[in-house]
Amino acid sequence: MQQLWQRMRLNRFVVVGRVGLDLYADPPGTRIEAAQRFTSAIGGSAGNIAVALVRQGARAALLTRVSEDAVGRYCVAELARYGVDTTHVRPVTGEARTSLAVVETIATNTQSVLYRNGAADFALSQDDVAPVDFTGVAALVVTGTALANEPSRAATFYAILAARAAKALVVLDIDYRAYSWGSEAEAARVCHEAAAKADIVIGNDDEFGLMAGAHRQGQALARAMAQTGALFTIYKRGASGATTFTPDFSFDTSIFPVAALKPMGAGDGFMGGLLAGLASGHPLDRAVRRGAATAAIIVAGIGCAPASPDTETLEKFMRRY
C-alpha cells in the first residue's frame, strides 16, 4: 500500500469518459411530461467525478471529446467554471453529438431519458491521449463507458498503458451501462481485461457479477482481485453499504441515511470523495467513508455536479453523524 500513499500525494488526476448536458424538470418533483421549464447542469460519469475531485481540493483534468456545437461548448465552459482542467477536452466535427439527458428530481420511479446517438465521447482516439503527460499524475480514473465502443476503447487502453509507464495508479469504475455495449459477454470480457490492469477497481454487485459471469460470484471476484494484483477493490451493495477488500483485510462501510431527491450521481460522488480523501492523506477506511458521505449529499441535492460538496460542506455533514 506504500505505492498508494506515495502516488496519491501528487493530488492530481486525469479522468477519461463522458461529459454531457443534463436538463432537470423544474421545479423538483415535476414529471418530465408536465414540465414547463428545465434547469441545466453538466452530467456524465467522468464529468461528475472530475467536478467532485476539484470541489474537494484535488486537481483534475478531463480526457474526452465533445461535439463542436453549442452543447459541447456549454460543457467545456461549465467544467472550466468548476475548475476542471479542459486542456484535453477536444471537439469532434460531423454528426457526433455530446450526450443529452432529460431527468427528474424525484426519489423513486425516476424517469431519465438519455440521448447518445453518435456519442461524441466515443470518438476519443489514441492521438487525443498521446499529448497527456502522466508523470505528475496520481491516478488515471477510467469510467467503464469509455471502454464500450471504438475508437474510445483502444484509446482508453492506450491511456492505461501510458499511465502505468509513468507509474501513475489506474482506477477503474466499472460503470456498466447496458445501452452502450453490443452484448453482456463483450462488456464482461473488456471490463475484466481493464480490471486486470487496474490498481483500484470499484463497482456494484451487478457490475462485479457481470465480470464474474454470475451475480452471486461478484463478491468473490472482488475479493480475488484484491489478492491477485489490485491494491484494493470496493464492492458496492446499494443501501447495504460497501465492502472494501485489500490483500490483507476487508471492512464494511455503511451508507449515510438521507432523504434522497434522486438516485443519480451517487457512484460518481463516491469515487470523487474517495480519491480526494486518499489524496488528502486520510486512511483508507476514512477515505471510503468520505466517498459514502459525498454520495449521500449528492443524491439529497438537485443536479449531480451542482450538488457536489466542497470539503467544508462534506466535513460538516460527516460531523453530524
C-alpha positions as a Markdown table, in Angstrom:
| # | Residue | x | y | z |
|---|---|---|---|---|
| 1 | Met | 0.0 | 0.0 | 0.0 |
| 2 | Gln | 3.0 | 2.3 | 0.2 |
| 3 | Gln | 2.7 | 2.8 | -3.5 |
| 4 | Leu | -0.8 | 4.1 | -3.0 |
| 5 | Trp | 0.1 | 6.8 | -0.4 |
| 6 | Gln | 3.2 | 7.9 | -2.3 |
| 7 | Arg | 1.4 | 8.5 | -5.5 |
| 8 | Met | -1.8 | 9.9 | -4.1 |
| 9 | Arg | 0.2 | 12.8 | -2.5 |
| 10 | Leu | 0.5 | 14.2 | -6.0 |
| 11 | Asn | -3.2 | 15.1 | -5.7 |
| 12 | Arg | -3.7 | 15.3 | -9.5 |
| 13 | Phe | -6.0 | 13.1 | -11.6 |
| 14 | Val | -6.9 | 12.5 | -15.2 |
| 15 | Val | -10.4 | 11.2 | -15.7 |
| 16 | Val | -11.4 | 9.6 | -19.0 |
| 17 | Gly | -15.0 | 9.2 | -20.1 |
| 18 | Arg | -18.0 | 11.2 | -21.0 |
| 19 | Val | -19.4 | 14.6 | -20.1 |
| 20 | Gly | -22.9 | 15.7 | -21.1 |
| 21 | Leu | -25.7 | 18.1 | -20.7 |
| 22 | Asp | -28.4 | 17.3 | -18.1 |
| 23 | Leu | -31.8 | 19.0 | -18.2 |
| 24 | Tyr | -33.7 | 18.7 | -15.0 |
| 25 | Ala | -37.5 | 19.1 | -14.9 |
| 26 | Asp | -38.2 | 22.2 | -12.7 |
| 27 | Pro | -39.3 | 22.7 | -10.0 |
| 28 | Pro | -38.1 | 19.5 | -8.3 |
| 29 | Gly | -40.8 | 16.8 | -8.2 |
| 30 | Thr | -42.1 | 17.7 | -11.6 |
| 31 | Arg | -42.6 | 14.9 | -14.1 |
| 32 | Ile | -40.8 | 15.4 | -17.5 |
| 33 | Glu | -44.1 | 15.3 | -19.4 |
| 34 | Ala | -45.6 | 18.0 | -17.2 |
| 35 | Ala | -42.6 | 20.3 | -17.1 |
| 36 | Gln | -42.8 | 23.9 | -18.4 |
| 37 | Arg | -39.2 | 24.6 | -17.8 |
| 38 | Phe | -35.9 | 22.8 | -17.2 |
| 39 | Thr | -32.6 | 23.7 | -15.4 |
| 40 | Ser | -29.3 | 22.8 | -16.9 |
| 41 | Ala | -26.1 | 21.2 | -15.5 |
| 42 | Ile | -23.3 | 19.1 | -16.7 |
| 43 | Gly | -23.5 | 15.4 | -16.2 |
| 44 | Gly | -21.9 | 12.2 | -17.4 |
| 45 | Ser | -19.9 | 10.0 | -15.1 |
| 46 | Ala | -16.4 | 11.2 | -15.9 |
| 47 | Gly | -17.5 | 14.9 | -15.8 |
| 48 | Asn | -19.2 | 14.4 | -12.4 |
| 49 | Ile | -16.1 | 12.6 | -11.0 |
| 50 | Ala | -13.8 | 15.4 | -12.1 |
| 51 | Val | -16.1 | 18.0 | -10.5 |
| 52 | Ala | -16.3 | 16.0 | -7.3 |
| 53 | Leu | -12.5 | 15.8 | -7.1 |
| 54 | Val | -12.0 | 19.5 | -7.7 |
| 55 | Arg | -14.7 | 20.5 | -5.2 |
| 56 | Gln | -12.7 | 18.6 | -2.6 |
| 57 | Gly | -9.3 | 20.2 | -3.2 |
| 58 | Ala | -7.8 | 17.9 | -5.9 |
| 59 | Arg | -6.7 | 18.9 | -9.4 |
| 60 | Ala | -8.5 | 17.0 | -12.1 |
| 61 | Ala | -8.3 | 17.1 | -15.9 |
| 62 | Leu | -11.0 | 15.5 | -18.1 |
| 63 | Leu | -9.9 | 13.5 | -21.2 |
| 64 | Thr | -12.8 | 13.3 | -23.7 |
| 65 | Arg | -14.3 | 14.6 | -26.9 |
| 66 | Val | -17.4 | 16.8 | -27.2 |
| 67 | Ser | -19.4 | 17.9 | -30.2 |
| 68 | Glu | -18.3 | 21.1 | -31.9 |
| 69 | Asp | -21.6 | 22.9 | -31.2 |
| 70 | Ala | -23.2 | 25.0 | -28.5 |
| 71 | Val | -23.9 | 21.9 | -26.3 |
| 72 | Gly | -20.2 | 20.9 | -26.4 |
| 73 | Arg | -19.1 | 24.4 | -25.7 |
| 74 | Tyr | -21.5 | 24.6 | -22.8 |
| 75 | Cys | -20.0 | 21.5 | -21.2 |
| 76 | Val | -16.4 | 22.8 | -21.6 |
| 77 | Ala | -17.4 | 26.2 | -20.1 |
| 78 | Glu | -19.1 | 24.6 | -17.1 |
| 79 | Leu | -16.2 | 22.3 | -16.5 |
| 80 | Ala | -13.8 | 25.2 | -16.5 |
| 81 | Arg | -16.2 | 27.2 | -14.2 |
| 82 | Tyr | -15.9 | 24.4 | -11.7 |
| 83 | Gly | -12.1 | 24.4 | -12.0 |
| 84 | Val | -11.7 | 21.2 | -14.1 |
| 85 | Asp | -8.7 | 21.3 | -16.5 |
| 86 | Thr | -10.2 | 21.1 | -20.0 |
| 87 | Thr | -6.9 | 21.0 | -21.9 |
| 88 | His | -7.6 | 17.5 | -23.2 |
| 89 | Val | -11.3 | 18.1 | -24.0 |
| 90 | Arg | -11.4 | 18.3 | -27.8 |
| 91 | Pro | -14.2 | 19.0 | -30.2 |
| 92 | Val | -15.2 | 16.5 | -32.8 |
| 93 | Thr | -16.8 | 17.6 | -36.1 |
| 94 | Gly | -19.5 | 16.0 | -38.2 |
| 95 | Glu | -22.6 | 14.4 | -36.8 |
| 96 | Ala | -21.2 | 13.3 | -33.5 |
| 97 | Arg | -23.1 | 14.8 | -30.5 |
| 98 | Thr | -22.5 | 15.4 | -26.8 |
| 99 | Ser | -24.8 | 13.3 | -24.7 |
| 100 | Leu | -28.1 | 14.8 | -23.5 |
| 101 | Ala | -30.1 | 13.6 | -20.5 |
| 102 | Val | -33.5 | 14.8 | -19.5 |
| 103 | Val | -34.1 | 13.8 | -15.9 |
| 104 | Glu | -36.3 | 14.3 | -12.9 |
| 105 | Thr | -35.5 | 15.2 | -9.3 |
| 106 | Ile | -37.8 | 12.5 | -7.8 |
| 107 | Ala | -36.7 | 10.0 | -5.2 |
| 108 | Thr | -38.5 | 6.9 | -6.7 |
| 109 | Asn | -39.7 | 5.8 | -10.1 |
| 110 | Thr | -37.4 | 8.5 | -11.6 |
| 111 | Gln | -37.6 | 9.0 | -15.3 |
| 112 | Ser | -34.4 | 9.6 | -17.2 |
| 113 | Val | -34.3 | 10.0 | -21.0 |
| 114 | Leu | -30.8 | 9.7 | -22.4 |
| 115 | Tyr | -29.8 | 10.7 | -26.0 |
| 116 | Arg | -26.5 | 9.1 | -27.0 |
| 117 | Asn | -26.8 | 8.6 | -30.8 |
| 118 | Gly | -23.4 | 9.1 | -32.4 |
| 119 | Ala | -21.9 | 9.9 | -29.0 |
| 120 | Ala | -19.0 | 12.4 | -29.3 |
| 121 | Asp | -17.1 | 10.8 | -26.4 |
| 122 | Phe | -16.7 | 7.6 | -28.3 |
| 123 | Ala | -14.6 | 9.5 | -30.9 |
| 124 | Leu | -11.7 | 9.7 | -28.4 |
| 125 | Ser | -8.6 | 8.4 | -30.1 |
| 126 | Gln | -5.0 | 7.5 | -29.3 |
| 127 | Asp | -4.0 | 10.8 | -30.9 |
| 128 | Asp | -6.0 | 12.5 | -28.2 |
| 129 | Val | -4.3 | 10.6 | -25.4 |
| 130 | Ala | -0.7 | 10.9 | -26.7 |
| 131 | Pro | -0.2 | 14.5 | -25.5 |
| 132 | Val | -1.2 | 13.7 | -21.9 |
| 133 | Asp | 1.8 | 13.7 | -19.6 |
| 134 | Phe | 1.1 | 11.3 | -16.7 |
| 135 | Thr | 4.5 | 12.0 | -15.0 |
| 136 | Gly | 3.0 | 14.1 | -12.2 |
| 137 | Val | -0.4 | 12.4 | -12.1 |
| 138 | Ala | -1.5 | 10.5 | -9.0 |
| 139 | Ala | -4.0 | 8.3 | -11.0 |
| 140 | Leu | -5.8 | 7.8 | -14.2 |
| 141 | Val | -9.5 | 7.3 | -13.5 |
| 142 | Val | -11.3 | 5.2 | -16.1 |
| 143 | Thr | -15.0 | 5.0 | -16.4 |
| 144 | Gly | -16.3 | 1.8 | -18.0 |
| 145 | Thr | -18.4 | 3.6 | -20.5 |
| 146 | Ala | -15.2 | 4.8 | -22.2 |
| 147 | Leu | -14.5 | 1.1 | -23.0 |
| 148 | Ala | -17.8 | 0.4 | -24.6 |
| 149 | Asn | -17.1 | 1.4 | -28.2 |
| 150 | Glu | -14.3 | 2.2 | -30.6 |
| 151 | Pro | -12.1 | 4.1 | -31.0 |
| 152 | Ser | -12.6 | 5.2 | -27.4 |
| 153 | Arg | -11.9 | 1.6 | -26.2 |
| 154 | Ala | -8.5 | 1.4 | -27.8 |
| 155 | Ala | -7.7 | 5.0 | -26.7 |
| 156 | Thr | -8.6 | 4.1 | -23.1 |
| 157 | Phe | -6.4 | 1.1 | -23.0 |
| 158 | Tyr | -3.6 | 3.2 | -24.6 |
| 159 | Ala | -4.1 | 5.7 | -21.7 |
| 160 | Ile | -3.9 | 2.9 | -19.2 |
| 161 | Leu | -0.6 | 1.7 | -20.6 |
| 162 | Ala | 0.8 | 5.3 | -20.7 |
| 163 | Ala | -0.3 | 5.9 | -17.1 |
| 164 | Arg | 1.3 | 2.7 | -15.9 |
| 165 | Ala | 4.5 | 3.5 | -17.7 |
| 166 | Ala | 4.6 | 6.8 | -15.8 |
| 167 | Lys | 3.9 | 4.9 | -12.5 |
| 168 | Ala | 0.6 | 6.6 | -12.1 |
| 169 | Leu | -2.1 | 4.5 | -10.5 |
| 170 | Val | -5.0 | 3.2 | -12.6 |
| 171 | Val | -8.5 | 3.4 | -11.1 |
| 172 | Leu | -11.4 | 1.6 | -12.8 |
| 173 | Asp | -15.1 | 2.5 | -12.1 |
| 174 | Ile | -16.8 | -0.4 | -13.9 |
| 175 | Asp | -19.8 | 1.9 | -14.6 |
| 176 | Tyr | -21.6 | -0.7 | -16.8 |
| 177 | Arg | -24.4 | 0.8 | -18.9 |
| 178 | Ala | -26.0 | -1.9 | -21.0 |
| 179 | Tyr | -27.2 | 0.5 | -23.7 |
| 180 | Ser | -23.6 | 1.4 | -24.6 |
| 181 | Trp | -22.5 | -2.2 | -25.2 |
| 182 | Gly | -23.1 | -4.7 | -28.0 |
| 183 | Ser | -23.6 | -7.5 | -25.6 |
| 184 | Glu | -23.1 | -8.5 | -21.9 |
| 185 | Ala | -20.4 | -11.0 | -23.0 |
| 186 | Glu | -18.4 | -8.3 | -24.7 |
| 187 | Ala | -18.8 | -6.0 | -21.7 |
| 188 | Ala | -17.7 | -8.7 | -19.3 |
| 189 | Arg | -14.6 | -9.5 | -21.3 |
| 190 | Val | -13.5 | -6.0 | -21.9 |
| 191 | Cys | -14.2 | -4.8 | -18.3 |
| 192 | His | -12.4 | -7.8 | -16.9 |
| 193 | Glu | -9.3 | -7.0 | -19.1 |
| 194 | Ala | -9.3 | -3.4 | -17.9 |
| 195 | Ala | -9.8 | -4.5 | -14.3 |
| 196 | Ala | -6.7 | -6.8 | -14.5 |
| 197 | Lys | -4.6 | -3.7 | -15.4 |
| 198 | Ala | -6.1 | -1.5 | -12.6 |
| 199 | Asp | -4.7 | -0.8 | -9.2 |
| 200 | Ile | -8.2 | 0.1 | -7.8 |
| 201 | Val | -11.4 | -1.4 | -9.0 |
| 202 | Ile | -14.8 | -0.1 | -7.9 |
| 203 | Gly | -18.2 | -1.5 | -8.9 |
| 204 | Asn | -21.6 | -2.6 | -7.6 |
| 205 | Asp | -22.9 | -6.1 | -7.1 |
| 206 | Asp | -24.3 | -6.2 | -10.6 |
| 207 | Glu | -21.1 | -5.0 | -12.2 |
| 208 | Phe | -18.8 | -7.4 | -10.4 |
| 209 | Gly | -21.4 | -10.1 | -11.1 |
| 210 | Leu | -21.2 | -9.2 | -14.8 |
| 211 | Met | -17.4 | -9.8 | -14.9 |
| 212 | Ala | -17.7 | -13.0 | -12.8 |
| 213 | Gly | -20.4 | -14.4 | -15.1 |
| 214 | Ala | -22.9 | -14.8 | -12.3 |
| 215 | His | -24.3 | -12.3 | -9.8 |
| 216 | Arg | -23.7 | -14.5 | -6.8 |
| 217 | Gln | -20.0 | -14.7 | -7.6 |
| 218 | Gly | -19.4 | -11.0 | -7.8 |
| 219 | Gln | -18.2 | -10.5 | -4.2 |
| 220 | Ala | -15.8 | -13.4 | -4.5 |
| 221 | Leu | -14.3 | -11.9 | -7.7 |
| 222 | Ala | -13.8 | -8.5 | -5.9 |
| 223 | Arg | -12.0 | -10.3 | -3.1 |
| 224 | Ala | -9.9 | -12.3 | -5.5 |
| 225 | Met | -8.8 | -9.2 | -7.5 |
| 226 | Ala | -7.5 | -7.6 | -4.3 |
| 227 | Gln | -5.5 | -10.7 | -3.6 |
| 228 | Thr | -4.0 | -11.1 | -7.1 |
| 229 | Gly | -3.0 | -7.7 | -8.2 |
| 230 | Ala | -5.2 | -4.8 | -7.2 |
| 231 | Leu | -4.2 | -2.6 | -4.2 |
| 232 | Phe | -7.9 | -2.7 | -3.2 |
| 233 | Thr | -11.3 | -3.2 | -4.6 |
| 234 | Ile | -14.7 | -1.8 | -3.4 |
| 235 | Tyr | -17.8 | -3.9 | -3.8 |
| 236 | Lys | -20.8 | -1.6 | -3.5 |
| 237 | Arg | -24.1 | -3.1 | -2.3 |
| 238 | Gly | -26.5 | -0.1 | -2.6 |
| 239 | Ala | -28.4 | 0.6 | 0.6 |
| 240 | Ser | -26.4 | -2.1 | 2.3 |
| 241 | Gly | -23.2 | -0.1 | 2.0 |
| 242 | Ala | -19.9 | -1.3 | 0.6 |
| 243 | Thr | -17.2 | -3.8 | 1.3 |
| 244 | Thr | -13.5 | -2.9 | 0.7 |
| 245 | Phe | -11.1 | -5.7 | 0.0 |
| 246 | Thr | -7.3 | -5.4 | 0.3 |
| 247 | Pro | -4.7 | -8.2 | 0.1 |
| 248 | Asp | -4.6 | -8.4 | 3.9 |
| 249 | Phe | -8.0 | -7.4 | 5.3 |
| 250 | Ser | -11.5 | -6.2 | 4.4 |
| 251 | Phe | -14.0 | -3.9 | 6.1 |
| 252 | Asp | -17.6 | -2.8 | 5.6 |
| 253 | Thr | -18.8 | 0.8 | 5.3 |
| 254 | Ser | -22.5 | 1.8 | 5.8 |
| 255 | Ile | -24.3 | 4.5 | 3.9 |
| 256 | Phe | -25.3 | 7.8 | 5.3 |
| 257 | Pro | -29.1 | 7.9 | 5.7 |
| 258 | Val | -30.6 | 10.9 | 3.9 |
| 259 | Ala | -33.8 | 11.9 | 2.3 |
| 260 | Ala | -32.9 | 11.3 | -1.3 |
| 261 | Leu | -34.2 | 13.6 | -4.0 |
| 262 | Lys | -32.9 | 11.4 | -6.9 |
| 263 | Pro | -31.0 | 8.2 | -7.4 |
| 264 | Met | -28.4 | 9.5 | -9.9 |
| 265 | Gly | -24.8 | 10.6 | -9.2 |
| 266 | Ala | -24.1 | 8.6 | -6.1 |
| 267 | Gly | -21.4 | 6.4 | -7.7 |
| 268 | Asp | -19.6 | 9.4 | -9.3 |
| 269 | Gly | -19.6 | 11.2 | -6.0 |
| 270 | Phe | -18.4 | 8.2 | -4.2 |
| 271 | Met | -15.4 | 7.9 | -6.5 |
| 272 | Gly | -14.6 | 11.6 | -6.2 |
| 273 | Gly | -14.9 | 11.7 | -2.4 |
| 274 | Leu | -12.8 | 8.5 | -2.0 |
| 275 | Leu | -9.9 | 9.7 | -4.2 |
| 276 | Ala | -9.9 | 13.2 | -2.8 |
| 277 | Gly | -9.8 | 11.7 | 0.7 |
| 278 | Leu | -6.8 | 9.5 | -0.2 |
| 279 | Ala | -5.0 | 12.4 | -1.8 |
| 280 | Ser | -5.6 | 14.4 | 1.4 |
| 281 | Gly | -3.9 | 11.7 | 3.5 |
| 282 | His | -6.9 | 10.1 | 5.1 |
| 283 | Pro | -6.5 | 6.4 | 5.9 |
| 284 | Leu | -8.4 | 4.0 | 3.6 |
| 285 | Asp | -11.4 | 3.4 | 5.8 |
| 286 | Arg | -11.8 | 7.1 | 6.4 |
| 287 | Ala | -11.5 | 7.9 | 2.7 |
| 288 | Val | -14.2 | 5.3 | 1.8 |
| 289 | Arg | -16.4 | 6.9 | 4.4 |
| 290 | Arg | -15.8 | 10.3 | 2.7 |
| 291 | Gly | -16.9 | 8.7 | -0.6 |
| 292 | Ala | -20.1 | 7.4 | 1.0 |
| 293 | Ala | -20.8 | 10.9 | 2.5 |
| 294 | Thr | -20.2 | 12.6 | -0.8 |
| 295 | Ala | -22.7 | 10.2 | -2.5 |
| 296 | Ala | -25.3 | 10.9 | 0.2 |
| 297 | Ile | -25.0 | 14.6 | -0.2 |
| 298 | Ile | -25.4 | 14.4 | -4.0 |
| 299 | Val | -28.5 | 12.2 | -4.0 |
| 300 | Ala | -30.1 | 14.6 | -1.5 |
| 301 | Gly | -29.4 | 17.6 | -3.7 |
| 302 | Ile | -30.5 | 19.0 | -7.1 |
| 303 | Gly | -28.3 | 18.0 | -10.0 |
| 304 | Cys | -25.1 | 16.0 | -9.7 |
| 305 | Ala | -22.3 | 18.4 | -10.3 |
| 306 | Pro | -24.2 | 21.3 | -8.7 |
| 307 | Ala | -24.9 | 19.2 | -5.6 |
| 308 | Ser | -21.3 | 18.0 | -5.2 |
| 309 | Pro | -20.0 | 19.2 | -1.8 |
| 310 | Asp | -16.8 | 21.2 | -1.1 |
| 311 | Thr | -14.5 | 20.0 | 1.7 |
| 312 | Glu | -16.1 | 22.2 | 4.3 |
| 313 | Thr | -19.6 | 21.1 | 3.5 |
| 314 | Leu | -18.6 | 17.4 | 3.4 |
| 315 | Glu | -16.9 | 17.6 | 6.8 |
| 316 | Lys | -19.8 | 19.4 | 8.4 |
| 317 | Phe | -22.1 | 16.7 | 7.1 |
| 318 | Met | -19.9 | 13.9 | 8.5 |
| 319 | Arg | -19.7 | 15.6 | 11.9 |
| 320 | Arg | -23.5 | 15.3 | 12.2 |
| 321 | Tyr | -23.1 | 11.6 | 12.0 |
